[in-house]
């Protein structure tokens, strides 16, 4: 297990523990940076931790139980599995410590607030963007995310919905990349061993897309790729002409809003049970705001997202 701490010290500061799914996906680094920046701005202390083995629910449950022993004022968590953390989440709930989930959540134990974006809509939107770029005709491959993640199934459904609406688009390959770059490399390599007549690739996150692009380059194939997250590395790939577009499931902004919601709960202020950030397609034409490092990106304003 690994962790890092951030925030300012002080006995009267609220202490929030933030647990992400892994330390490999740069999008979760963005989430941790965003959460820390909001906490620092508001005078709170935030401690972040994540499983050493990416997306491992058993290790994440250990982190959650360890967090409870530290007697934090609140816990933020992106659960790595929809049910396997429930015993630990129930233990937290029994203490009265607020739980705010972001990106994913328990299927049966509702957090005090859940912050996300519309995964199906963003996947359908980015798929249609790709289809437009290839004149709505061609063979498509899909690289799915982690089946245990709440975000994966709706993104796949969004991809499939877009394909179903395009009569001249054919799905010819579909593999799981588990939201990890190395796994996506293996998945894309396997696809190319069977089919090279691809006209586009739909990838469920940017981290996997970077691996897909690596495989396509090695195979000397110029095939457009689209993905999800709008992380800085993806914007750089876009500017280099390697990535066609990405959809802004912005983990940093989501975690920022989750941290704001957590602090509002601690202050006794009203917080919606669910906050859904809007979908946005990021292309080379509008990517300047997304190209900034997570430390330099503008922080969201609560009223702009939720209202007063």
Residue pairs with C-beta under 8 A, 6 or more apart in sequence:
1 49
1 51
1 52
1 59
1 62
1 63
1 66
2 23
2 49
2 50
2 51
2 52
3 47
3 48
3 49
3 50
3 63
4 32
4 47
4 48
4 49
5 45
5 46
5 47
5 48
6 32
6 36
6 39
6 40
6 46
6 47
6 48
7 13
7 36
7 39
7 40
7 44
7 45
7 46
7 47
8 40
8 43
8 45
9 45
10 43
10 45
13 43
13 44
13 45
14 44
14 45
14 73
14 74
14 263
14 266
15 44
15 45
15 46
15 47
15 70
15 72
15 73
16 35
16 39
16 44
16 45
16 46
16 47
16 72
16 73
16 74
16 75
16 76
16 259
16 262
16 263
17 46
17 47
17 48
17 49
17 67
17 70
17 72
17 74
17 75
17 76
18 31
18 32
18 35
18 46
18 47
18 48
18 49
18 75
18 76
18 77
18 255
18 259
19 48
19 49
19 50
19 60
19 63
19 64
19 67
19 75
19 76
19 77
19 78
20 28
20 31
20 32
20 48
20 49
20 50
20 78
21 28
21 50
21 51
21 54
21 55
21 60
21 78
21 79
21 80
21 103
21 104
21 149
22 28
22 50
22 51
22 54
22 55
22 80
23 29
23 50
23 51
23 52
23 54
24 54
24 180
24 181
24 207
25 54
25 179
25 180
25 205
25 207
26 206
26 207
26 231
26 232
26 233
27 205
27 206
27 207
27 229
27 231
27 251
27 252
28 50
28 78
28 251
29 294
30 231
30 250
30 251
30 252
30 255
30 294
31 78
31 102
31 103
31 251
31 252
31 254
31 255
32 48
32 255
33 252
33 294
33 295
34 251
34 252
34 253
34 254
34 255
34 256
34 259
34 294
34 297
34 299
35 46
35 48
35 76
35 255
35 256
35 258
35 259
36 46
36 48
37 256
37 295
37 299
38 256
38 259
38 260
38 263
38 299
39 45
39 46
39 259
39 263
40 46
41 299
42 263
44 263
46 259
47 67
47 70
47 72
49 63
49 66
49 67
50 60
50 63
51 59
51 60
51 63
51 80
52 59
53 59
54 180
55 80
55 146
55 148
55 149
55 178
55 179
56 80
57 79
57 80
57 81
57 84
57 85
57 148
58 84
60 77
60 79
60 80
60 81
60 85
61 84
61 85
61 87
61 88
64 75
64 77
64 85
64 88
64 89
64 92
65 88
65 91
67 75
68 75
68 88
68 91
68 92
68 95
68 97
72 97
73 97
73 98
73 266
74 97
74 98
74 99
74 100
74 262
74 265
74 266
75 92
75 97
75 98
75 99
75 100
76 99
76 100
76 101
76 102
76 255
76 258
76 259
76 262
77 85
77 89
77 99
77 100
77 101
77 102
77 111
78 101
78 102
78 103
78 104
79 85
79 89
79 101
79 104
79 105
79 106
80 104
80 148
80 149
81 148
82 104
82 105
82 106
82 107
82 148
82 150
83 106
83 107
83 108
85 106
86 106
86 108
86 109
89 99
89 106
89 109
90 109
92 99
93 99
93 109
98 112
98 262
98 265
98 266
99 111
99 112
100 111
100 112
100 113
100 114
100 115
100 258
100 261
100 262
100 265
101 111
101 113
101 114
101 115
101 258
102 114
102 115
102 116
102 254
102 255
102 257
102 258
103 115
103 116
103 150
103 151
103 251
103 254
104 116
104 149
104 150
104 151
105 111
105 114
105 150
110 273
112 261
112 265
112 271
112 273
113 258
113 261
113 262
113 265
113 271
113 272
113 273
113 274
113 275
114 273
114 274
114 275
115 254
115 255
115 257
115 258
115 261
115 274
115 275
115 277
116 150
116 151
116 254
116 274
116 275
116 276
116 277
117 248
117 249
117 250
117 254
117 276
117 277
117 278
117 279
118 154
118 276
118 279
119 150
119 151
119 154
119 155
119 158
119 249
120 154
120 155
120 157
120 158
120 161
121 158
121 279
122 155
122 158
122 228
122 247
122 248
122 249
122 279
123 154
123 155
123 156
123 157
123 158
123 159
123 162
123 202
123 204
123 228
123 247
124 158
124 159
124 161
124 162
125 158
125 247
125 279
125 281
126 202
126 226
126 227
126 228
126 245
126 246
126 247
126 281
127 158
127 159
127 162
127 163
127 202
127 226
128 162
128 165
128 166
129 226
129 244
129 245
129 281
129 283
130 140
130 200
130 202
130 224
130 226
130 244
130 245
131 138
131 162
131 166
131 169
131 200
133 200
133 224
133 244
134 199
134 200
134 224
136 166
136 168
136 169
137 168
137 169
137 199
138 168
138 169
138 170
138 198
138 199
138 200
139 170
139 172
139 195
139 197
139 198
139 199
139 200
140 163
140 169
140 170
140 171
140 172
140 198
140 199
140 200
140 201
140 202
141 171
141 172
141 173
141 174
141 175
141 188
141 191
141 195
141 198
141 200
141 201
141 202
142 156
142 159
142 160
142 171
142 173
142 174
142 175
142 201
142 202
142 203
142 204
143 175
143 176
143 177
143 184
143 187
143 188
143 201
143 202
143 203
143 204
143 208
143 209
143 212
144 152
144 155
144 156
144 174
144 175
144 176
144 177
144 204
145 151
145 152
145 155
145 156
145 176
145 177
145 178
145 179
145 204
145 205
145 208
146 152
146 176
146 178
146 179
147 153
147 176
149 179
151 204
151 249
152 179
152 204
155 204
155 228
156 204
159 202
159 204
160 171
162 169
163 169
163 170
163 171
172 195
172 197
172 198
173 191
173 194
173 195
173 198
175 187
175 188
175 190
175 191
176 183
176 187
177 183
177 184
177 186
177 187
177 188
177 203
177 204
177 208
177 211
177 212
178 184
179 204
179 205
179 207
179 208
180 207
180 208
181 207
181 208
181 210
181 211
182 211
183 208
183 211
184 203
184 207
184 208
184 209
184 211
184 212
185 211
185 212
185 214
185 215
188 201
188 211
188 212
188 215
188 216
189 215
191 198
192 215
192 219
192 221
196 219
196 221
198 221
198 223
199 223
199 224
200 223
200 224
200 225
200 226
201 209
201 212
201 216
201 223
201 224
201 225
201 226
202 226
202 227
203 209
203 212
203 225
203 226
203 227
203 228
204 227
204 228
205 227
205 228
205 229
205 249
206 227
206 228
206 229
206 230
206 231
206 233
206 234
206 243
206 246
207 229
207 231
208 227
209 225
209 226
209 227
209 234
209 237
209 243
209 246
210 233
210 234
210 237
212 225
213 225
213 237
213 242
213 243
216 222
216 223
216 225
217 242
224 244
225 242
225 243
225 244
226 243
226 244
226 245
226 246
226 247
227 234
227 243
227 246
227 247
228 246
228 247
228 249
229 246
229 247
229 248
229 249
229 250
229 251
230 246
230 247
230 248
230 249
230 250
230 280
230 282
230 287
230 290
231 246
231 251
232 290
232 291
232 292
232 293
232 294
234 243
234 246
235 246
235 282
235 287
235 290
235 291
236 291
237 243
238 244
238 245
238 246
238 282
238 283
238 284
238 287
239 284
239 287
239 291
244 283
245 281
245 282
245 283
246 281
246 282
247 279
247 280
247 281
247 282
248 279
248 280
248 281
248 282
248 290
250 277
252 294
252 297
253 277
253 300
254 277
256 299
256 300
257 275
257 277
257 300
257 302
257 305
257 306
260 300
260 302
261 271
261 272
261 275
264 270
264 271
264 302
265 271
272 306
275 305
275 306
277 305
282 290
289 297
289 298
290 297
